[in-house]
Amino acid sequence: MTNPFFVGTFAADTGPYPGLVVDEVVYDITTVVPDVVDTSSLLRDWEGNVELLATFAQDATARTATPSRRLSEVQILPPINPAGQLFAAGANYREHVIQMTVAHKIGNPDLSEEQLRAQAERELDERARTGEPYVWVGATSAICGANDNVILPEVGSDTDWELELGVIIGRPAYQVTEAEALHYVAGYTICNDITIRSLVPRTDIPMMGTDWMRSKNHPTFFPTGPYFLPSRFVPDPQNLEISLALNGTVMQKGHTSDMIFGVAKLISYISSLVALRPGDMVITGSPQGNGSHWGRFLQEGDVMESTISGLGTQRNLIQGPVGP
C-alpha cells in the first residue's frame, strides 16, 4: 500500500491552495494534478485524482522537484470548501446518549440516575434494532480551521464540546446501499460540533422539540481538520479512538465502535433522502464525556486539544464574544 498522505487546504504568502502532506511537508497539489485549484475541484474527480496523488506521494524525485513548505510554516485552513453540504448525526454514541439522559434527566425527571441509565439502555437497544439514524443539517459558514479560535457568542453560558469523526464524500451518492456506502468516501477528518445546550430546547414551542440551528451553527462552531486522510488508509472507520482534552485534562475518550449506527449506515440513510455530492461532509456523533456530563462548559481562555486515531490533532483556544 502507498505510504499514507493527507489532503488539505493551506495558506502562505501566495494565498490558499490545496496541499498534499507527506512526512510533515506540504506539496502544492495544483502543480501535481491538472486543472485542480482547490479541494472542491480535486474531489469532483476523486477516483482519478487520488491515484495521481498516490503516485506522487511514492515518488521522492517528483516531490523534490515540486514546490513545498514545512507544515509548521503554513496556515492550516479547513480541508474542504465550506460551500458543500454538512450533515450531522445526533445521539449516535451509546454511552454518550446514556450520559446525556442522566445529565438532563430526559424522560421521567423523578427517576434516579440508575433508573435513568437503565431506561436509556433499553431504549437504545430497541433503537439500534428497529430504528434509524437521527440526522440534521448544519451551516457550513460555521466551519473553521483546526487551529482557529472558537468564539463564544453573547448568547448562552453552557457552550459544550462534541468531538466527532468527519466523513468526506468523494462521489455523487443517492440511494446507495449500506454494503456499498464506504466506496463513496474520499476520506476522514476531525470535526468538533460545538453546542450551546441551553439553546437546544424550544420551550416556547415544545411540540417542535429541539432547535439545532440556533444552538450549533454560530461562526467557528465546527473546527474541522487539520486535513483529511484518504479512505484507503482507514481500513475500518469503526475502529478509531477519539480523545478531547480541556486545558490538558482528558474529558472525552471514546471509540467509534460505540456508534449506534456506523458510518456506512449513516451514508446509506442520508443518501436515501438527499443527494450527496463530492465535498460534502457527514459528522457522525460524539462519544461520552461532554461538558454536560462533567458539569463544566467552555470558558474564555480554555484550550481544547482533540485527536482521532491517525487523523492528526486540533488545538483551539476559546475566545470571548466579539462585535459583529
ZAMARGU-4260 file (C-alpha; in steps of 0.2 Angstrom, whole numbers, plus 5000, padded with zeros to 4 digits):
<rodrens>
0) 5000/5000/5000 | 5006/5018/4996 | 5013/5027/5011 | 4999/5037/5020 | 4997/5055/5015
5) 4985/5069/5019 | 4975/5081/5009 | 4970/5099/5015 | 4970/5117/5012 | 4984/5129/5017
10) 4989/5147/5015 | 5006/5155/5014 | 5011/5171/5005 | 5003/5165/4989 | 4986/5163/4996
15) 4976/5147/4999 | 4980/5132/4990 | 4976/5113/4990 | 4990/5103/4998 | 4996/5085/5000
20) 5005/5082/5016 | 5019/5068/5017 | 5031/5067/5032 | 5026/5085/5038 | 5029/5093/5021
25) 5015/5101/5011 | 5016/5100/4992 | 5006/5111/4981 | 4993/5100/4973 | 4990/5112/4959
30) 5007/5108/4952 | 5003/5089/4953 | 4985/5087/4946 | 4980/5096/4931 | 4965/5108/4932
35) 4964/5107/4951 | 4963/5124/4960 | 4956/5119/4977 | 4950/5103/4986 | 4932/5105/4979
40) 4939/5103/4961 | 4950/5089/4967 | 4936/5079/4974 | 4925/5081/4959 | 4936/5068/4951
45) 4942/5060/4966 | 4944/5042/4960 | 4956/5048/4946 | 4965/5061/4956 | 4968/5051/4971
50) 4978/5039/4960 | 4989/5053/4954 | 4992/5059/4972 | 4996/5041/4977 | 5009/5040/4963
55) 5016/5057/4968 | 5017/5053/4986 | 5028/5037/4982 | 5040/5047/4970 | 5053/5055/4981
60) 5061/5063/4965 | 5045/5071/4960 | 5042/5078/4977 | 5059/5086/4977 | 5055/5095/4961
65) 5039/5101/4967 | 5036/5117/4977 | 5034/5113/4996 | 5034/5120/5013 | 5035/5113/5031
70) 5019/5110/5039 | 5024/5122/5053 | 5027/5136/5040 | 5009/5137/5033 | 4992/5142/5040
75) 4980/5127/5041 | 4963/5131/5034 | 4948/5120/5034 | 4952/5105/5022 | 4936/5106/5012
80) 4927/5121/5004 | 4913/5126/5016 | 4901/5128/5001 | 4897/5110/5002 | 4883/5102/5012
85) 4886/5097/5031 | 4875/5083/5038 | 4877/5078/5056 | 4871/5063/5066 | 4864/5066/5083
90) 4863/5054/5098 | 4874/5041/5089 | 4885/5035/5103 | 4878/5023/5115 | 4887/5029/5131
95) 4885/5047/5126 | 4866/5046/5125 | 4866/5037/5142 | 4876/5051/5150 | 4865/5065/5142
100) 4850/5056/5148 | 4856/5056/5166 | 4863/5074/5165 | 4847/5081/5158 | 4835/5069/5166
105) 4827/5065/5150 | 4811/5055/5151 | 4805/5055/5169 | 4814/5068/5179 | 4808/5059/5195
110) 4819/5043/5191 | 4836/5040/5200 | 4852/5041/5190 | 4852/5022/5190 | 4834/5021/5183
115) 4838/5034/5170 | 4853/5024/5164 | 4843/5008/5163 | 4829/5017/5154 | 4841/5024/5141
120) 4850/5007/5139 | 4833/4999/5135 | 4828/5012/5123 | 4845/5012/5114 | 4844/4993/5112
125) 4827/4995/5103 | 4833/5009/5093 | 4848/5000/5086 | 4837/4985/5082 | 4822/4993/5074
130) 4826/5012/5072 | 4835/5024/5061 | 4848/5037/5062 | 4844/5055/5068 | 4852/5067/5056
135) 4851/5086/5055 | 4859/5099/5043 | 4872/5111/5048 | 4878/5128/5042 | 4894/5127/5033
140) 4898/5145/5037 | 4901/5139/5055 | 4916/5129/5049 | 4934/5135/5054 | 4951/5128/5054
145) 4959/5115/5066 | 4969/5128/5075 | 4957/5143/5074 | 4950/5151/5089 | 4932/5146/5094
150) 4922/5162/5098 | 4909/5161/5111 | 4893/5171/5106 | 4885/5183/5118 | 4870/5171/5120
155) 4871/5156/5132 | 4883/5151/5145 | 4884/5132/5143 | 4894/5130/5127 | 4899/5112/5125
160) 4911/5101/5115 | 4907/5086/5105 | 4922/5079/5096 | 4917/5069/5080 | 4923/5058/5066
165) 4920/5068/5049 | 4917/5059/5033 | 4921/5067/5017 | 4911/5062/5002 | 4921/5058/4986
170) 4907/5053/4973 | 4889/5058/4970 | 4879/5046/4981 | 4860/5044/4980 | 4850/5029/4987
175) 4866/5019/4990 | 4866/5003/5000 | 4874/5001/5016 | 4885/4987/5008 | 4892/5000/4995
180) 4892/5016/5005 | 4910/5016/5010 | 4915/5016/4992 | 4908/5034/4991 | 4920/5040/5005
185) 4935/5051/4999 | 4942/5052/5017 | 4941/5055/5035 | 4944/5070/5046 | 4941/5078/5063
190) 4926/5089/5067 | 4921/5097/5084 | 4902/5100/5084 | 4901/5114/5097 | 4884/5116/5105
195) 4875/5129/5117 | 4865/5117/5127 | 4853/5130/5134 | 4848/5134/5116 | 4844/5117/5111
200) 4826/5115/5118 | 4812/5127/5111 | 4801/5129/5127 | 4790/5142/5118 | 4785/5129/5105
205) 4788/5112/5114 | 4779/5102/5100 | 4794/5107/5089 | 4807/5099/5102 | 4825/5104/5098
210) 4832/5119/5089 | 4849/5114/5081 | 4850/5130/5070 | 4852/5142/5085 | 4862/5130/5096
215) 4875/5123/5084 | 4879/5135/5070 | 4887/5150/5076 | 4903/5156/5067 | 4918/5144/5072
220) 4907/5131/5080 | 4913/5117/5068 | 4933/5117/5069 | 4937/5105/5055 | 4954/5097/5050
225) 4968/5099/5051 | 4967/5089/5034 | 4959/5073/5029 | 4966/5055/5027 | 4961/5046/5011
230) 4949/5032/5015 | 4961/5019/5008 | 4972/5022/5023 | 4957/5019/5035 | 4953/5000/5034
235) 4939/5001/5047 | 4931/5018/5052 | 4923/5009/5067 | 4940/5006/5074 | 4946/5023/5079
240) 4950/5031/5096 | 4943/5048/5099 | 4950/5060/5113 | 4947/5078/5118 | 4957/5086/5132
245) 4952/5103/5140 | 4967/5113/5147 | 4977/5096/5147 | 4964/5086/5156 | 4956/5072/5145
250) 4937/5074/5145 | 4931/5064/5131 | 4939/5047/5127 | 4929/5035/5116 | 4929/5024/5102
255) 4920/5024/5085 | 4914/5006/5089 | 4902/5013/5101 | 4892/5021/5087 | 4874/5016/5087
260) 4873/5017/5068 | 4890/5016/5059 | 4897/5026/5045 | 4891/5015/5031 | 4873/5015/5039
265) 4873/5034/5040 | 4879/5037/5022 | 4866/5025/5016 | 4852/5033/5026 | 4856/5051/5021
270) 4858/5046/5003 | 4841/5038/5004 | 4833/5055/5006 | 4846/5068/5000 | 4858/5068/4985
275) 4876/5068/4992 | 4890/5077/4982 | 4909/5077/4982 | 4915/5088/4996 | 4900/5086/5007
280) 4904/5081/5025 | 4895/5069/5037 | 4899/5071/5055 | 4895/5055/5064 | 4890/5059/5083
285) 4901/5061/5098 | 4906/5049/5112 | 4904/5051/5130 | 4912/5065/5141 | 4904/5081/5135
290) 4903/5096/5147 | 4885/5092/5151 | 4891/5076/5159 | 4905/5084/5169 | 4895/5100/5173
295) 4909/5110/5165 | 4907/5121/5150 | 4918/5131/5139 | 4925/5147/5145 | 4936/5161/5138
300) 4954/5156/5139 | 4951/5137/5138 | 4961/5126/5126 | 4954/5111/5118 | 4966/5098/5111
305) 4957/5085/5100 | 4963/5069/5091 | 4957/5054/5082 | 4967/5039/5078 | 4979/5043/5063
310) 4969/5059/5058 | 4980/5072/5067 | 4976/5085/5081 | 4966/5100/5083 | 4971/5114/5095
315) 4958/5128/5098 | 4958/5142/5110 | 4942/5148/5117 | 4939/5167/5114 | 4926/5178/5121
320) 4912/5187/5112 | 4917/5199/5098 | 4907/5213/5089 | 4898/5210/5073
</rodrens>
